[in-house]
Amino acid sequence: MPSAKVDVANPQGGKAYGKLMEEMETRLDETNKGFIDDDFFKDVEELPEKLEAYKLKFIECDRDRSGDLDMMDVKYMLEKLGQAKTHLELKKMIQEVDTTNTGAINYVDFVKMMLGPKSSVLKLILMFEGKAKADEKPVGLPPKRDISSLP
């Protein structure tokens, strides 16, 4: 747990918040180094780049800066991606990934989910996040309608 005292409800910056973020990034970088040195993941292409992207996504989604993704963090992340889920669905998704039985996804579980062969629903949603295309909005004036075209 971070040693800096921070009001996580009001993350507007300041020295304490900066120190907390620095400590969190340092811990995640150390964890990433462990994955890079692990023989099990040596065949993964572009592993350092993937781990850096996962670290940034994890930090972005960990809204309370607790070091793990609880139900509300996962809910926020999925709503941001346009994939709102019920609490029951969220619990099931977290249980599918959580190896520590804490009801939350820690960074190690998150990376193993993203790099591992098992495809969880959460992994699929995160992988296709960038591939989702934006809704096309009509351009120009709306077509003129007459009385006969009305329902």
C-alpha positions as CSV (number, residue, x, y, z in Angstrom):
1,M,0.0,0.0,0.0
2,P,1.3,3.5,-0.8
3,S,2.9,5.4,2.0
4,A,1.7,8.8,0.8
5,K,-1.6,10.1,2.2
6,V,-3.9,11.2,-0.6
7,D,-7.5,12.2,-0.9
8,V,-8.5,9.9,-3.7
9,A,-11.9,11.5,-4.0
10,N,-10.2,14.7,-5.0
11,P,-7.2,13.7,-7.3
12,Q,-6.4,17.2,-8.5
13,G,-2.6,16.8,-8.2
14,G,-0.2,18.1,-5.7
15,K,3.0,16.5,-4.3
16,A,1.3,13.7,-2.4
17,Y,-0.7,12.6,-5.5
18,G,2.4,12.8,-7.7
19,K,4.3,10.7,-5.2
20,L,1.5,8.2,-5.1
21,M,1.4,7.9,-8.9
22,E,5.2,7.6,-9.0
23,E,5.2,4.8,-6.4
24,M,2.4,3.0,-8.2
25,E,4.3,3.2,-11.6
26,T,7.4,2.0,-9.9
27,R,5.6,-1.1,-8.4
28,L,4.0,-1.8,-11.8
29,D,7.3,-1.4,-13.6
30,E,8.9,-3.9,-11.2
31,T,6.1,-6.4,-11.8
32,N,6.5,-5.8,-15.6
33,K,10.3,-6.6,-15.2
34,G,9.3,-9.9,-13.6
35,F,7.1,-10.8,-16.6
36,I,9.9,-9.9,-19.0
37,D,12.3,-12.1,-17.1
38,D,9.8,-15.0,-16.8
39,D,10.6,-17.9,-19.2
40,F,6.9,-18.6,-19.6
41,F,6.3,-15.3,-21.4
42,K,9.5,-15.3,-23.5
43,D,7.7,-16.2,-26.7
44,V,5.3,-13.2,-26.5
45,E,6.0,-10.8,-29.3
46,E,6.7,-7.2,-28.3
47,L,6.3,-8.0,-24.7
48,P,7.8,-4.7,-23.2
49,E,5.5,-2.6,-25.4
50,K,2.4,-4.7,-24.5
51,L,3.3,-4.5,-20.8
52,E,3.7,-0.7,-21.0
53,A,0.3,-0.4,-22.7
54,Y,-1.3,-2.7,-20.0
55,K,0.3,-0.7,-17.2
56,L,-1.2,2.6,-18.6
57,K,-4.6,1.0,-19.1
58,F,-4.5,-0.4,-15.5
59,I,-3.6,3.0,-14.0
60,E,-6.3,4.7,-16.0
61,C,-8.9,2.2,-14.8
62,D,-7.8,2.1,-11.2
63,R,-9.9,5.1,-10.2
64,D,-9.4,4.8,-6.4
65,R,-5.7,4.2,-6.8
66,S,-5.9,1.1,-4.6
67,G,-3.6,-1.0,-6.8
68,D,-6.4,-3.3,-7.9
69,L,-9.5,-3.2,-10.1
70,D,-12.6,-3.6,-7.9
71,M,-16.1,-3.9,-9.2
72,M,-16.6,-0.1,-9.6
73,D,-13.3,0.2,-11.5
74,V,-14.3,-2.5,-13.9
75,K,-17.8,-1.0,-14.2
76,Y,-16.3,2.4,-15.1
77,M,-13.9,0.8,-17.6
78,L,-16.7,-1.1,-19.4
79,E,-19.1,1.8,-19.4
80,K,-16.4,4.0,-20.9
81,L,-16.0,1.4,-23.7
82,G,-19.8,1.3,-24.2
83,Q,-20.2,-2.1,-22.6
84,A,-22.3,-1.5,-19.5
85,K,-22.8,-4.7,-17.4
86,T,-24.9,-5.6,-14.4
87,H,-23.3,-6.1,-11.0
88,L,-23.8,-9.9,-11.3
89,E,-22.0,-9.9,-14.7
90,L,-19.2,-7.8,-13.3
91,K,-18.8,-10.2,-10.3
92,K,-18.6,-13.2,-12.7
93,M,-16.1,-11.4,-14.9
94,I,-13.9,-10.6,-11.9
95,Q,-14.1,-14.1,-10.5
96,E,-13.0,-15.5,-13.8
97,V,-9.8,-13.6,-13.6
98,D,-9.2,-13.1,-9.8
99,T,-6.7,-15.8,-8.6
100,T,-6.4,-14.3,-5.0
101,N,-10.2,-14.5,-4.3
102,T,-10.2,-10.9,-3.1
103,G,-13.1,-9.8,-5.4
104,A,-10.8,-7.5,-7.3
105,I,-8.3,-7.9,-10.1
106,N,-4.7,-7.1,-9.1
107,Y,-2.1,-6.1,-11.7
108,V,-0.6,-9.6,-12.0
109,D,-4.0,-11.1,-12.7
110,F,-4.7,-8.3,-15.2
111,V,-1.5,-9.0,-17.1
112,K,-1.9,-12.8,-17.0
113,M,-5.4,-12.3,-18.3
114,M,-4.2,-10.2,-21.2
115,L,-1.2,-12.3,-22.1
116,G,-2.6,-15.7,-21.3
117,P,-4.3,-18.1,-23.7
118,K,-7.6,-18.1,-21.9
119,S,-10.0,-15.6,-23.4
120,S,-12.2,-14.0,-20.7
121,V,-15.0,-11.6,-21.6
122,L,-13.0,-8.8,-20.1
123,K,-10.0,-9.5,-22.2
124,L,-12.0,-9.6,-25.4
125,I,-13.7,-6.3,-24.6
126,L,-10.3,-4.7,-23.9
127,M,-8.7,-6.1,-27.0
128,F,-11.4,-4.8,-29.3
129,E,-11.6,-1.4,-27.7
130,G,-9.5,0.2,-30.3
131,K,-11.2,-1.6,-33.2
132,A,-14.7,-0.3,-32.4
133,K,-15.8,2.2,-35.0
134,A,-17.6,5.4,-34.1
135,D,-21.2,5.8,-35.0
136,E,-21.7,7.6,-38.3
137,K,-23.6,10.8,-37.9
138,P,-25.7,12.2,-40.7
139,V,-24.2,15.2,-42.5
140,G,-26.2,18.1,-44.0
141,L,-29.8,19.0,-43.7
142,P,-32.4,16.4,-42.9
143,P,-34.6,15.4,-45.9
144,K,-37.8,17.2,-46.4
145,R,-40.9,15.3,-45.5
146,D,-44.4,15.7,-46.7
147,I,-47.7,14.7,-45.2
148,S,-47.9,11.3,-47.1
149,S,-44.6,10.1,-45.6
150,L,-45.7,10.6,-42.0
151,P,-46.9,7.6,-40.1
